[in-house]
Amino acid sequence: MKEIEKKTDLFDKISHLIEQARRKVAATINREMVVLYWNIGKTIKKEIIKSDRAD
């Protein structure tokens, strides 16, 4: 019976590590997407201002 408990404990530890890594990856991706969209907006704004000045 202890053999099964050890395997279950090992599985739980590994599952926890995987879940932590997934959360970190998701947080990093979300952060980078926010920066990307902010930079896209900034670039569009600059182009519009440049275009308005040219008119």
Secondary structure, DSSP 8 states (H G I E B T S, - for coil): -HHHHHHHHHHHHHHHHHHHHHHHHHHHHHHHHHHHHHHHHHHHHHHHHHHHHH-
